[in-house]
Amino acid sequence: MELVESLQLGELAAAFAALPVFPLFDTASFIISILYFKYEPGAVEMSRRSPFASWLCAMLHCFGSYILADLLLGHPPIEFFSNNSSVILATAVWYLIFFCPMNLFYKCVSFLPLKLIFVAMKEVVRARKIAAGVHHAHHQYHHGWFVMMAVGWVKGSGVDLMSNFEQLLRGVWKPETNEILHMSFPTKASLYGTVLFTLQQTHWLPVSEANLIFFFTMFMIICKVFMTATHSHASPFAPVENFICPVLFGSVSSGHTNHHYDHQHGASHEVSHSPPPPPPPAKSKEELNEGTRKRKAKKAE
């Protein structure tokens, strides 16, 4: 707090937190969300083959976080679609990105310098949604820390957590791409951010909500703009995670994995590698002579 006061950032943070996100920042967020949706394999072909399915997937990319948050809090999942202005704005962005003549709109918004501005504006919306989700959950569950963290997390990365369902709408099923198993940077950052906002909401973190929104947003903007500009997929959290996770949770051992595999599949190994049946006993000399005589008699006949 003293550092913030010495830098005179309190008023700046308060003004930043009060900055409205609709329509300017929301438009940028919709542009980046639908732009990433168009990058998905087969998304352009689907927009021509089934425009309604394409529109529905685009709406999930724009409003998936609100849908998941409403489900967790017991509200109708379709409630956010009553916000006509946001739905119409997102629909207009979807139409321009996919169906604008000569792809002019797509070429403009995918131009890297302009795209970086939209990416930064989208992170402003993400931080606001995390803070709003934690604040909303705190009103219904005053002491439900995990509820606050869950709602804030899905508000920040809802579309990523719904990626498998969105893939089903596109006719794709890739369970190995589950976001829980392979978290992207926005999902991890939203998780860590919602922990901070929960601690702040429950007065365990001695910082104002406006200051936390400001500093978290700046962190997200710097990371995402850098990653987008350099086309990098490396997480900034990786060095810390690589140091802490083996200490707290241990490391994956190939020997342990093989031992576990052998233990689980021991029975199948015994069945598949059972010894071959013993060879039939050798015939005696008398049986061989008897067989020879029968063959000669048959040939004579």
C-alpha positions in Angstrom: 0.0 0.0 0.0 2.8 2.4 0.8 4.4 1.7 -2.5 1.1 2.5 -4.3 0.7 5.7 -2.4 4.3 6.7 -3.0 3.8 6.2 -6.8 0.5 8.1 -6.6 -1.3 5.3 -8.5 -4.4 5.2 -6.3 -6.3 7.7 -8.3 -5.2 6.2 -11.6 -6.2 2.7 -10.5 -9.6 4.0 -9.3 -10.2 5.8 -12.6 -9.1 2.7 -14.5 -11.4 0.4 -12.5 -14.4 2.8 -13.2 -13.7 2.8 -16.9 -16.7 1.3 -18.8 -16.0 -1.7 -20.9 -19.0 -1.5 -23.2 -19.0 -1.0 -26.1 -15.3 -0.3 -26.9 -13.5 -2.9 -24.9 -16.3 -5.5 -25.4 -16.0 -5.0 -29.2 -12.2 -5.7 -29.0 -12.9 -8.8 -26.9 -15.4 -10.1 -29.4 -13.0 -9.5 -32.3 -10.2 -11.5 -30.7 -12.5 -14.3 -29.5 -14.0 -14.8 -32.9 -10.7 -14.3 -34.6 -9.3 -17.2 -32.6 -12.4 -19.2 -33.5 -11.8 -18.6 -37.2 -8.2 -20.0 -36.8 -9.7 -23.4 -35.7 -9.4 -26.0 -38.4 -12.6 -26.3 -40.5 -14.2 -23.2 -39.0 -14.4 -21.4 -42.3 -15.9 -24.4 -44.1 -18.5 -24.8 -41.4 -19.5 -21.2 -41.7 -20.4 -21.8 -45.3 -22.0 -25.2 -44.7 -23.9 -24.4 -41.5 -24.0 -20.7 -40.6 -26.1 -21.2 -37.6 -23.7 -23.7 -36.1 -20.9 -21.2 -36.8 -22.8 -18.4 -35.1 -23.6 -20.6 -32.1 -19.9 -21.5 -31.7 -18.9 -17.8 -32.0 -21.4 -16.9 -29.3 -19.9 -19.6 -27.0 -16.5 -18.0 -27.6 -17.9 -14.6 -26.7 -20.2 -15.5 -23.8 -19.1 -19.0 -22.6 -17.7 -17.5 -19.4 -21.1 -16.0 -18.5 -22.9 -19.3 -19.3 -20.6 -21.3 -17.0 -20.8 -18.8 -14.2 -24.7 -18.8 -14.4 -24.7 -22.6 -14.2 -22.5 -22.6 -11.1 -24.6 -20.0 -9.4 -27.9 -21.6 -10.2 -29.1 -19.0 -12.8 -30.5 -19.9 -16.2 -27.6 -20.4 -18.5 -29.3 -18.5 -21.3 -29.8 -15.4 -19.0 -27.0 -13.4 -20.5 -28.5 -13.6 -24.0 -31.2 -11.2 -22.8 -28.5 -8.5 -23.2 -29.5 -7.6 -26.7 -26.8 -5.0 -27.3 -24.0 -7.4 -26.6 -25.5 -10.2 -28.6 -26.1 -8.0 -31.6 -22.6 -6.5 -31.4 -21.0 -10.0 -31.2 -23.2 -11.2 -34.1 -22.1 -8.2 -36.2 -18.4 -8.9 -35.5 -18.9 -12.6 -36.4 -20.6 -11.7 -39.7 -17.9 -9.2 -40.6 -15.0 -11.6 -39.8 -16.5 -14.5 -41.7 -18.5 -13.0 -44.5 -17.1 -9.5 -45.3 -16.5 -9.1 -49.0 -12.9 -9.9 -49.9 -12.2 -10.6 -46.3 -11.4 -6.9 -45.7 -12.5 -6.8 -42.1 -10.6 -10.0 -41.2 -7.4 -8.6 -42.9 -7.7 -5.4 -41.0 -8.3 -6.9 -37.5 -5.6 -9.6 -38.0 -3.0 -6.9 -38.9 -0.5 -7.5 -36.1 -0.2 -3.9 -34.7 -3.9 -3.5 -34.6 -4.4 -7.0 -33.3 -2.0 -6.3 -30.3 -4.2 -3.4 -29.3 -7.3 -5.6 -29.4 -5.5 -8.3 -27.3 -4.6 -5.7 -24.7 -8.2 -4.5 -24.6 -9.5 -8.1 -24.2 -7.3 -8.5 -21.1 -9.0 -5.5 -19.6 -12.3 -7.2 -20.0 -10.9 -10.5 -18.6 -9.7 -8.9 -15.4 -13.0 -7.1 -14.9 -14.9 -10.4 -15.4 -12.8 -12.2 -12.8 -13.3 -9.4 -10.3 -17.0 -9.3 -11.0 -17.4 -13.1 -10.7 -15.7 -13.2 -7.3 -17.7 -10.2 -6.1 -21.0 -11.8 -7.3 -20.2 -15.1 -5.7 -19.3 -13.4 -2.4 -22.8 -11.9 -2.2 -24.4 -15.3 -2.4 -21.8 -17.3 -0.5 -20.1 -15.0 2.0 -17.7 -17.6 3.4 -17.5 -19.8 0.3 -14.0 -19.3 -0.8 -14.0 -22.2 -3.3 -17.3 -21.0 -4.8 -15.7 -17.5 -5.3 -12.6 -19.0 -6.9 -14.7 -21.3 -9.1 -17.0 -18.5 -10.4 -14.1 -16.1 -10.9 -12.1 -18.8 -12.7 -14.8 -19.6 -15.2 -15.5 -15.9 -15.7 -11.9 -15.4 -16.8 -11.5 -18.5 -19.0 -15.0 -19.9 -19.6 -14.6 -20.5 -23.3 -11.4 -22.5 -22.8 -13.1 -24.7 -20.2 -16.0 -25.2 -22.6 -13.7 -26.1 -25.5 -14.7 -29.7 -25.7 -18.4 -28.8 -25.9 -17.7 -26.2 -28.5 -15.8 -28.8 -30.5 -18.8 -31.1 -30.4 -20.9 -28.3 -32.1 -18.3 -28.3 -34.9 -18.4 -32.1 -35.2 -15.0 -32.6 -33.6 -14.3 -34.8 -30.6 -10.8 -34.4 -29.1 -10.9 -35.4 -25.4 -7.1 -35.2 -25.2 -7.4 -31.4 -25.6 -9.2 -31.0 -22.3 -8.3 -27.6 -20.9 -8.1 -29.0 -17.3 -5.4 -31.5 -18.4 -3.5 -29.0 -20.5 -4.0 -25.5 -19.2 -3.2 -22.6 -21.4 -1.7 -19.4 -20.1 -5.1 -17.5 -19.9 -6.6 -20.4 -17.9 -3.7 -20.5 -15.5 -3.6 -16.8 -15.1 -7.3 -16.6 -14.5 -7.0 -19.3 -11.8 -4.1 -17.5 -10.1 -5.9 -14.2 -10.5 -9.2 -15.4 -9.0 -7.2 -16.6 -5.9 -5.9 -13.1 -5.5 -9.3 -11.5 -5.9 -10.8 -14.0 -3.5 -8.2 -13.1 -0.9 -8.9 -9.4 -1.5 -12.6 -9.9 -1.2 -12.3 -11.7 2.1 -9.9 -9.1 3.4 -6.9 -11.4 3.6 -5.0 -9.4 1.0 -4.5 -5.8 2.2 -5.0 -4.0 -1.2 -8.0 -2.3 -2.7 -10.0 -3.9 -5.5 -9.2 -1.0 -7.8 -5.4 -1.4 -7.3 -5.6 -5.2 -7.7 -7.6 -4.8 -11.0 -5.1 -2.3 -12.3 -1.9 -4.4 -11.5 -3.4 -7.7 -12.6 -4.6 -6.1 -15.9 -1.2 -4.7 -16.5 0.4 -8.1 -15.9 -2.0 -9.8 -18.3 -1.6 -7.1 -21.0 2.2 -7.3 -20.9 2.2 -11.1 -21.0 -0.4 -11.6 -23.7 0.9 -8.8 -26.0 4.4 -10.2 -25.8 3.2 -13.8 -26.4 1.1 -12.6 -29.4 3.8 -10.5 -30.9 6.4 -13.3 -30.7 4.0 -16.1 -31.5 5.1 -17.8 -28.3 3.1 -20.4 -26.4 5.5 -20.7 -23.4 3.9 -19.8 -20.1 5.5 -17.2 -17.9 4.6 -19.3 -15.0 6.7 -22.3 -16.3 10.0 -21.5 -14.4 8.2 -21.2 -11.1 6.0 -24.2 -11.7 9.0 -26.3 -12.7 10.7 -25.4 -9.4 7.8 -25.7 -7.0 5.7 -28.6 -8.5 8.4 -31.4 -8.1 8.9 -30.3 -4.5 5.2 -30.3 -3.6 3.8 -33.0 -5.8 6.9 -35.0 -6.9 8.0 -35.7 -10.4 6.9 -38.3 -12.9 9.1 -41.4 -12.8 9.3 -43.6 -15.8 10.3 -46.6 -13.6 7.3 -46.1 -11.4 5.0 -45.8 -14.4 6.3 -49.0 -15.9 6.0 -50.8 -12.7 2.4 -49.6 -12.4 1.7 -50.6 -15.9 3.2 -54.1 -15.4 1.1 -54.5 -12.2 -2.1 -53.5 -13.9 -1.5 -55.7 -17.0 0.2 -58.6 -15.4 -2.7 -60.9 -15.9 -2.9 -60.1 -19.6 0.8 -60.7 -20.0 0.4 -64.1 -18.4 -2.4 -64.9 -20.8 -0.8 -63.6 -24.0 2.6 -65.1 -23.2 1.5 -68.5 -21.9 3.8 -71.3 -22.7 3.0 -73.2 -25.9 1.3 -76.6 -25.5 3.7 -79.6 -25.2 4.4 -81.5 -28.5 2.6 -84.7 -29.0 4.5 -87.8 -27.8 6.7 -89.5 -30.4 5.2 -92.6 -32.0 6.8 -95.9 -31.2 8.6 -98.1 -33.7 5.7 -100.6 -33.9 3.2 -97.8 -34.7 5.5 -96.4 -37.5 5.8 -99.9 -39.1 2.0 -100.4 -38.9 1.4 -97.1 -40.6 4.0 -98.0 -43.3 2.3 -101.3 -44.0 -1.2 -99.6 -44.3 0.1 -97.1 -46.9 1.7 -99.9 -49.0 -1.4 -101.9 -48.9 -3.5 -98.9 -50.0 -1.1 -98.1 -52.8 -1.3 -101.8 -54.0 -5.1 -101.6 -54.1 
